Amino acid sequence: MILPFLLALLAFLAVLPILVPLLRGSRPVPARASFDQAVYRDQLGELDREIARGLLTQTDADAARLEIQRRLLASDQVPARPSILSRSPIVAALVFVVVGFGSVGGYLWLGAPGVPDEPFASRPAVAANADASEHATLQEETAQLEDKLRQNPSDPEGWLLYGRSLAMLNQWDKSAEAYQHAIDLGDKSPDVAADRAEMLVMGAGGTVTPAAEDAFKQVLKADPRNGLARFYLATAAAQAGEPLKAIDGWQALLADMPSDSSVRSAVGQRIAEAAKAAGIPVPELSKGTAPAQPEAAAPGPDAKAMADAASLPQDQRDAMIRGMVEKLAAKQQAEPGNLEGWLRLGQAYAVLHEPGKATDAFDKAITLKPDDVSIPLQAARALLTDLKPPEKIPAQAITYLKRAQASAPQEPMVLWYLGIAAAQDGHLDEARRDWNTLLARLPAGGEDAKLVQSALDALPPR
């Protein structure tokens, strides 16, 4: 009962300035002349001060005084305006009932009087604490990923994820090293090389160093349309004092960019800065391509579908996954030239522990691009994903590793797993040869080198 009483009291105090005039009526409203009279009186006083300072003669002052007094008298003849608000108790009562009780009732009906207030000063701290918590979580997950890589340093996808996590933590140098590990383990895609080069730029405070510039040029040789490389090479030209060359590079990038891309404004700002440095008007920006259209989802299991399947009972989960894999397989039969589709299908069959079908899909991918060493490496990796020591390395995986070895004999992943396969088959000299070759390629004293050395030490003596 106390809360409604307090609310009613507050409402009464709020409408009190309105009720008082209604209860007693208002005084006459001063006319505009009252303000004029105040000005004229101030002017009369100013005349006396000017005479005292010798700025006016007595004759001039008397003439001015007569004029000011005439205006003062004339303004005094203008009556004050009568009040437009008369005394009205009934209206006051209505105002009090409607405003007072209406606001109280509305709050009790729509409001939440039982919810405690949150001091405004504490809100930024809450947001800061949330950001700090997210940062701490990312650091913890990155540390866990680092521990996993110590146990399995031959996981290129793990190194990629580790590199991206370090980049989010602004640890640019370590991120570049992680990307380099992924590249050394066989992921030689232009995007990964570009990400590593960008970490070199970030580590240099935004300067495109010669090493980063060379890396971006190599990316363009493999992928002439790589946007990241084109952007930073234009930036390198601007930093080298070639603004016109930089503008041409950024304009060409805009021309190949969707017209609704959110990156266009940032590139446009760079062009404006370069134009100012060159002393030329800011050019009209390239229009760009049509807005990007969302691609239709490819059939087959993706990350979300697999996550949804994880919540189902085992039999339903298996049926769901197999249904998606069958759709992907049917699509590949209709589009046998789809390289990415065969790779996805091979990965899916590997997850379902059907190595025969996985091998068939990967073989079709290799047929489409026989010189790409990353395909047999990806196939071997898929077949080795669930392998747990002391399980033997599957024969299909060894076949893919040896195929990759023919093109990349120094590939760390190939040397590591073929060494394991040789040791499992009792060919200890081959295992020593492969692991010693791998050890010579690894940074001395690093975690990878320690792991390989421990494997060598575990081999029986000759």
C-alpha positions as CSV (number, residue, x, y, z in Angstrom):
1,M,0.0,0.0,0.0
2,I,3.0,2.3,0.5
3,L,4.1,2.3,-3.1
4,P,0.8,3.6,-4.6
5,F,0.7,6.3,-2.0
6,L,4.2,7.5,-2.8
7,L,3.4,7.4,-6.5
8,A,0.3,9.5,-6.0
9,L,2.3,12.0,-3.9
10,L,4.9,12.4,-6.6
11,A,2.2,12.8,-9.3
12,F,0.5,15.5,-7.1
13,L,3.8,17.4,-6.8
14,A,4.4,17.1,-10.5
15,V,1.0,18.7,-11.4
16,L,1.2,21.3,-8.6
17,P,2.6,24.1,-10.9
18,I,-0.4,23.6,-13.1
19,L,-3.0,23.5,-10.3
20,V,-1.9,26.7,-8.4
21,P,-2.8,29.1,-11.3
22,L,-6.1,27.3,-11.8
23,L,-7.0,27.6,-8.2
24,R,-6.1,31.3,-7.7
25,G,-6.0,32.7,-11.2
26,S,-3.1,34.5,-12.7
27,R,-1.8,38.1,-12.4
28,P,-1.9,40.5,-15.3
29,V,0.8,39.7,-17.9
30,P,3.3,42.5,-18.3
31,A,3.2,44.2,-21.7
32,R,6.1,44.6,-24.0
33,A,6.3,48.3,-22.8
34,S,7.7,47.2,-19.4
35,F,10.8,46.0,-21.1
36,D,11.0,49.2,-23.2
37,Q,10.8,51.3,-20.0
38,A,13.7,49.4,-18.4
39,V,15.8,50.2,-21.5
40,Y,14.9,53.9,-21.5
41,R,15.7,54.2,-17.8
42,D,19.1,52.6,-18.4
43,Q,19.7,55.1,-21.2
44,L,18.9,58.1,-18.8
45,G,21.5,56.7,-16.4
46,E,24.0,56.3,-19.2
47,L,23.6,60.1,-20.1
48,D,24.6,61.1,-16.6
49,R,27.7,58.9,-16.8
50,E,28.7,60.3,-20.2
51,I,28.4,63.9,-18.9
52,A,30.6,63.0,-16.0
53,R,33.3,61.6,-18.3
54,G,33.1,64.6,-20.6
55,L,31.8,62.7,-23.6
56,L,28.7,64.9,-24.0
57,T,28.0,68.6,-23.6
58,Q,25.2,69.7,-21.3
59,T,23.2,71.0,-24.3
60,D,23.5,67.7,-26.2
61,A,22.7,65.8,-23.0
62,D,19.5,67.8,-22.3
63,A,18.2,67.3,-25.8
64,A,18.8,63.5,-25.6
65,R,17.2,63.4,-22.2
66,L,14.1,65.1,-23.4
67,E,13.7,62.6,-26.2
68,I,14.2,59.6,-23.9
69,Q,11.8,61.0,-21.4
70,R,9.2,61.5,-24.1
71,R,9.5,57.8,-25.2
72,L,9.4,56.7,-21.6
73,L,6.1,58.6,-21.0
74,A,4.7,57.3,-24.2
75,S,5.4,53.7,-23.3
76,D,3.8,54.2,-19.9
77,Q,0.5,54.8,-21.6
78,V,0.3,51.2,-22.9
79,P,-1.8,49.1,-20.5
80,A,-0.8,45.7,-19.2
81,R,-2.5,42.8,-20.9
82,P,-5.2,41.2,-18.7
83,S,-4.8,37.7,-17.6
84,I,-6.0,35.1,-20.0
85,L,-6.3,32.5,-17.2
86,S,-9.1,32.9,-14.7
87,R,-9.7,31.0,-11.5
88,S,-11.2,27.6,-12.2
89,P,-11.3,24.9,-9.3
90,I,-13.2,22.5,-11.4
91,V,-10.6,22.4,-14.2
92,A,-7.9,22.0,-11.5
93,A,-9.7,19.0,-10.0
94,L,-10.1,17.4,-13.5
95,V,-6.4,18.0,-14.2
96,F,-5.4,16.4,-10.9
97,V,-7.6,13.3,-11.4
98,V,-6.6,12.7,-15.0
99,V,-2.9,13.4,-14.7
100,G,-2.3,12.2,-11.2
101,F,-4.4,9.0,-11.0
102,G,-4.0,8.3,-14.7
103,S,-0.2,8.3,-14.5
104,V,-0.2,6.2,-11.3
105,G,-2.6,3.7,-12.7
106,G,-0.8,3.5,-16.0
107,Y,2.5,2.8,-14.3
108,L,1.0,0.1,-12.0
109,W,-0.6,-1.5,-15.1
110,L,2.2,-1.3,-17.6
111,G,5.3,-0.8,-15.5
112,A,7.4,-3.1,-13.4
113,P,7.8,-1.6,-10.0
114,G,9.3,-4.8,-8.6
115,V,12.3,-4.7,-10.9
116,P,15.4,-3.2,-9.2
117,D,17.1,-0.2,-10.9
118,E,20.5,-0.6,-12.5
119,P,22.8,2.3,-11.8
120,F,24.0,3.8,-15.1
121,A,27.5,4.2,-13.8
122,S,27.8,0.4,-13.5
123,R,26.8,-0.3,-17.1
124,P,30.1,0.5,-18.8
125,A,31.9,-1.7,-16.2
126,V,29.5,-4.6,-17.0
127,A,30.3,-4.2,-20.8
128,A,34.0,-4.0,-20.0
129,N,33.8,-7.1,-17.9
130,A,31.9,-8.9,-20.7
131,D,34.7,-7.9,-23.2
132,A,37.3,-9.0,-20.7
133,S,35.6,-12.3,-20.2
134,E,35.4,-13.0,-24.0
135,H,39.0,-12.1,-24.3
136,A,40.0,-14.4,-21.5
137,T,37.9,-17.2,-23.0
138,L,39.7,-16.8,-26.4
139,Q,43.0,-16.8,-24.6
140,E,42.1,-20.1,-22.8
141,E,40.9,-21.7,-26.0
142,T,44.0,-20.6,-27.8
143,A,46.2,-22.1,-25.1
144,Q,44.2,-25.4,-25.4
145,L,44.8,-25.4,-29.1
146,E,48.5,-24.8,-28.5
147,D,48.6,-27.9,-26.2
148,K,46.9,-30.0,-28.9
149,L,49.4,-28.9,-31.5
150,R,52.3,-29.9,-29.2
151,Q,50.8,-33.4,-29.2
152,N,50.1,-33.4,-33.0
153,P,52.3,-30.8,-34.8
154,S,51.4,-32.2,-38.2
155,D,47.8,-30.9,-38.2
156,P,47.7,-28.0,-40.8
157,E,44.1,-27.1,-40.0
158,G,45.0,-26.9,-36.3
159,W,47.8,-24.5,-37.2
160,L,45.4,-22.4,-39.3
161,L,42.9,-22.1,-36.5
162,Y,45.8,-21.3,-34.1
163,G,47.0,-18.6,-36.4
164,R,43.5,-17.0,-36.7
165,S,43.1,-17.1,-32.9
166,L,46.4,-15.4,-32.4
167,A,45.5,-12.8,-34.9
168,M,42.3,-12.0,-32.9
169,L,44.6,-11.6,-29.8
170,N,46.8,-9.2,-31.8
171,Q,49.8,-11.5,-31.5
172,W,50.8,-10.8,-35.1
173,D,54.3,-12.4,-35.1
174,K,53.1,-15.7,-33.5
175,S,50.2,-15.7,-35.9
176,A,52.5,-15.4,-38.9
177,E,54.5,-18.3,-37.6
178,A,51.4,-20.5,-37.2
179,Y,50.3,-19.7,-40.8
180,Q,53.9,-20.7,-41.9
181,H,53.5,-24.0,-40.1
182,A,50.3,-24.7,-42.0
183,I,52.0,-23.8,-45.3
184,D,54.9,-26.1,-44.5
185,L,52.4,-28.9,-43.8
186,G,50.9,-28.7,-47.2
187,D,48.3,-26.0,-47.2
188,K,49.7,-23.9,-49.9
189,S,46.5,-22.1,-50.9
190,P,46.8,-18.4,-51.9
191,D,44.4,-17.4,-49.1
192,V,46.6,-18.9,-46.4
193,A,49.7,-17.3,-47.9
194,A,47.9,-13.9,-48.1
195,D,46.7,-14.2,-44.4
196,R,50.4,-14.9,-43.4
197,A,51.6,-11.9,-45.4
198,E,48.9,-9.7,-43.7
199,M,50.2,-10.7,-40.3
200,L,53.7,-9.5,-41.4
201,V,52.1,-6.1,-42.2
202,M,50.2,-5.9,-39.0
203,G,53.3,-6.9,-37.0
204,A,55.1,-4.0,-38.7
205,G,52.5,-1.5,-37.6
206,G,50.7,-1.4,-40.9
207,T,53.8,-1.0,-43.1
208,V,54.0,-3.4,-46.1
209,T,57.5,-4.7,-45.6
210,P,59.6,-6.0,-48.5
211,A,59.0,-9.6,-47.2
212,A,55.3,-9.0,-47.1
213,E,55.3,-7.4,-50.5
214,D,57.1,-10.3,-52.0
215,A,54.7,-12.7,-50.4
216,F,51.7,-10.8,-51.8
217,K,53.3,-10.9,-55.3
218,Q,53.6,-14.7,-55.0
219,V,49.9,-14.8,-54.0
220,L,48.9,-12.9,-57.1
221,K,50.9,-15.3,-59.3
222,A,48.7,-18.2,-57.9
223,D,45.5,-16.1,-57.7
224,P,45.5,-12.9,-59.8
225,R,42.1,-11.9,-58.3
226,N,43.1,-12.2,-54.7
227,G,41.6,-9.1,-53.1
228,L,43.8,-9.0,-50.0
229,A,47.0,-9.1,-52.0
230,R,45.8,-6.4,-54.4
231,F,44.8,-4.1,-51.6
232,Y,48.2,-4.4,-49.8
233,L,50.2,-4.1,-52.9
234,A,48.4,-0.9,-53.7
235,T,49.1,0.2,-50.1
236,A,52.8,-0.6,-50.7
237,A,52.8,1.7,-53.7
238,A,51.3,4.5,-51.7
239,Q,53.9,4.0,-48.9
240,A,56.6,4.0,-51.4
241,G,55.6,7.5,-52.7
242,E,53.7,6.3,-55.8
243,P,50.1,7.5,-55.1
244,L,49.0,7.3,-58.8
245,K,50.1,3.7,-58.9
246,A,48.3,3.1,-55.6
247,I,45.1,4.7,-56.9
248,D,45.1,2.6,-60.1
249,G,45.5,-0.6,-58.0
250,W,42.7,0.4,-55.6
251,Q,40.4,1.4,-58.5
252,A,41.0,-1.9,-60.2
253,L,40.1,-3.6,-57.0
254,L,36.9,-1.6,-56.6
255,A,35.9,-2.5,-60.2
256,D,36.0,-6.2,-59.3
257,M,34.2,-5.7,-56.0
258,P,30.4,-6.0,-55.5
259,S,28.8,-2.5,-55.4
260,D,27.2,-3.2,-52.0
261,S,30.4,-4.4,-50.4
262,S,31.1,-2.8,-47.0
263,V,34.8,-2.6,-47.8
264,R,34.3,-0.1,-50.6
265,S,34.2,2.9,-48.2
266,A,37.6,2.0,-46.7
267,V,39.2,1.6,-50.1
268,G,37.6,4.9,-51.2
269,Q,39.1,6.6,-48.2
270,R,42.6,5.3,-49.2
271,I,42.0,6.6,-52.7
272,A,41.1,10.1,-51.4
273,E,44.2,10.2,-49.2
274,A,46.4,9.1,-52.1
275,A,44.8,11.8,-54.4
276,K,45.5,14.4,-51.8
277,A,49.2,13.3,-51.6
278,A,49.4,13.5,-55.4
279,G,47.9,16.9,-55.5
280,I,45.0,15.8,-57.8
281,P,41.3,15.9,-57.5
282,V,39.7,12.8,-55.9
283,P,38.7,10.6,-58.9
284,E,35.3,9.1,-59.2
285,L,35.3,5.6,-57.7
286,S,34.9,2.5,-59.9
287,K,31.3,1.3,-59.9
288,G,32.0,-2.3,-59.1
289,T,30.0,-5.4,-60.0
290,A,26.5,-6.3,-59.2
291,P,25.6,-7.0,-55.6
292,A,26.7,-10.4,-54.6
293,Q,23.9,-13.0,-54.6
294,P,23.7,-15.6,-51.9
295,E,24.7,-19.0,-53.1
296,A,22.4,-21.9,-52.9
297,A,23.5,-24.3,-50.2
298,A,25.3,-27.2,-51.6
299,P,23.8,-30.6,-50.7
300,G,25.7,-32.6,-48.2
301,P,26.6,-32.2,-44.5
302,D,27.9,-28.8,-43.4
303,A,29.0,-27.7,-40.0
304,K,25.5,-26.6,-38.9
305,A,23.9,-29.8,-40.2
306,M,26.4,-31.9,-38.3
307,A,25.8,-29.9,-35.1
308,D,22.0,-30.4,-35.5
309,A,22.6,-34.1,-36.0
310,A,24.6,-34.3,-32.8
311,S,21.5,-33.7,-30.7
312,L,19.6,-36.6,-32.2
313,P,19.6,-40.2,-31.1
314,Q,22.3,-42.4,-32.6
315,D,20.1,-44.1,-35.2
316,Q,18.4,-40.9,-36.3
317,R,21.8,-39.1,-36.4
318,D,23.3,-41.8,-38.7
319,A,20.3,-41.7,-40.9
320,M,20.4,-37.9,-41.2
321,I,24.1,-37.8,-42.0
322,R,23.8,-40.6,-44.6
323,G,20.9,-38.9,-46.2
324,M,22.9,-35.7,-46.7
325,V,25.9,-37.7,-48.0
326,E,23.7,-39.5,-50.5
327,K,22.4,-36.2,-51.8
328,L,26.0,-34.9,-52.2
329,A,27.0,-38.2,-54.0
330,A,24.0,-37.8,-56.4
331,K,25.0,-34.2,-57.1
332,Q,28.6,-35.4,-57.9
333,Q,27.3,-38.0,-60.3
334,A,25.5,-35.3,-62.1
335,E,28.5,-32.9,-62.0
336,P,31.6,-35.1,-62.1
337,G,33.8,-32.1,-62.9
338,N,33.2,-30.4,-59.5
339,L,36.5,-30.8,-57.8
340,E,35.4,-29.3,-54.4
341,G,32.4,-31.6,-54.4
342,W,34.5,-34.7,-54.7
343,L,36.8,-33.5,-51.8
344,R,33.7,-32.8,-49.6
345,L,32.3,-36.2,-50.5
346,G,35.6,-37.9,-49.6
347,Q,35.7,-36.0,-46.3
348,A,32.1,-37.1,-45.5
349,Y,32.8,-40.8,-46.3
350,A,35.9,-40.6,-44.1
351,V,33.7,-39.3,-41.2
352,L,31.3,-42.2,-41.8
353,H,34.3,-44.6,-41.6
354,E,33.8,-45.8,-45.1
355,P,37.4,-45.6,-46.4
356,G,36.6,-47.4,-49.7
357,K,34.1,-44.8,-50.8
358,A,36.3,-42.0,-49.4
359,T,39.2,-43.3,-51.5
360,D,37.0,-43.5,-54.6
361,A,35.9,-39.8,-54.1
362,F,39.5,-38.6,-53.5
363,D,40.7,-40.5,-56.5
364,K,38.2,-38.7,-58.7
365,A,39.4,-35.4,-57.3
366,I,43.0,-36.3,-58.1
367,T,42.1,-37.3,-61.6
368,L,40.7,-33.8,-62.1
369,K,43.9,-32.1,-60.8
370,P,46.7,-34.6,-60.8
371,D,49.5,-32.0,-60.3
372,D,48.0,-30.6,-57.1
373,V,49.9,-32.1,-54.2
374,S,47.5,-30.7,-51.7
375,I,44.7,-33.2,-52.8
376,P,46.5,-36.4,-51.8
377,L,47.7,-34.7,-48.6
378,Q,44.0,-33.7,-47.9
379,A,42.9,-37.3,-48.7
380,A,45.6,-38.8,-46.3
381,R,44.7,-36.3,-43.6
382,A,41.0,-37.3,-43.8
383,L,41.8,-41.0,-43.5
384,L,44.2,-40.3,-40.5
385,T,41.8,-38.1,-38.6
386,D,40.5,-40.7,-36.2
387,L,43.6,-42.8,-36.1
388,K,44.8,-43.5,-32.5
389,P,48.1,-45.0,-31.6
390,P,49.0,-47.9,-31.9
391,E,46.6,-48.3,-34.8
392,K,48.4,-49.0,-38.1
393,I,48.2,-46.3,-40.7
394,P,45.7,-47.4,-43.4
395,A,47.1,-48.6,-46.7
396,Q,45.1,-46.0,-48.6
397,A,46.6,-43.2,-46.6
398,I,50.1,-44.5,-47.3
399,T,49.3,-44.6,-51.0
400,Y,48.3,-40.9,-50.9
401,L,51.4,-40.0,-48.8
402,K,53.7,-41.6,-51.3
403,R,52.0,-39.9,-54.2
404,A,52.5,-36.6,-52.4
405,Q,56.1,-37.5,-51.7
406,A,56.8,-37.9,-55.4
407,S,56.1,-34.2,-55.9
408,A,57.1,-32.9,-52.4
409,P,59.7,-35.2,-50.9
410,Q,60.5,-32.7,-48.1
411,E,56.8,-32.3,-47.0
412,P,56.8,-32.5,-43.2
413,M,53.4,-34.3,-43.0
414,V,54.7,-36.9,-45.5
415,L,57.9,-37.5,-43.6
416,W,56.2,-37.8,-40.3
417,Y,53.5,-40.3,-41.2
418,L,55.7,-42.4,-43.6
419,G,58.2,-42.6,-40.7
420,I,55.4,-43.9,-38.5
421,A,54.3,-46.4,-41.1
422,A,57.8,-47.6,-41.6
423,A,58.3,-48.1,-37.9
424,Q,55.0,-50.0,-37.6
425,D,56.2,-52.4,-40.4
426,G,59.6,-52.9,-38.7
427,H,61.5,-50.8,-41.3
428,L,63.4,-48.9,-38.6
429,D,66.1,-47.5,-41.0
430,E,63.4,-46.0,-43.2
431,A,61.7,-44.5,-40.1
432,R,65.1,-43.0,-39.0
433,R,65.8,-41.6,-42.4
434,D,62.4,-39.9,-42.7
435,W,62.4,-38.5,-39.2
436,N,66.0,-37.3,-39.4
437,T,65.1,-35.5,-42.6
438,L,62.1,-34.0,-40.9
439,L,64.1,-33.0,-37.9
440,A,66.7,-31.1,-40.0
441,R,63.9,-29.0,-41.4
442,L,62.3,-28.0,-38.1
443,P,63.5,-25.1,-35.9
444,A,66.0,-26.4,-33.4
445,G,64.6,-26.5,-29.8
446,G,61.0,-26.1,-31.0
447,E,58.1,-28.3,-29.8
448,D,57.9,-30.0,-33.2
449,A,61.6,-30.9,-33.1
450,K,61.2,-32.2,-29.6
451,L,58.4,-34.5,-30.6
452,V,60.3,-35.9,-33.6
453,Q,63.4,-36.4,-31.5
454,S,61.4,-38.3,-28.9
455,A,60.1,-40.6,-31.6
456,L,63.7,-41.2,-32.8
457,D,64.8,-41.9,-29.3
458,A,61.9,-44.4,-28.9
459,L,63.2,-46.6,-31.8
460,P,65.1,-49.7,-30.8
461,P,68.9,-49.3,-31.2
462,R,70.5,-50.8,-34.2
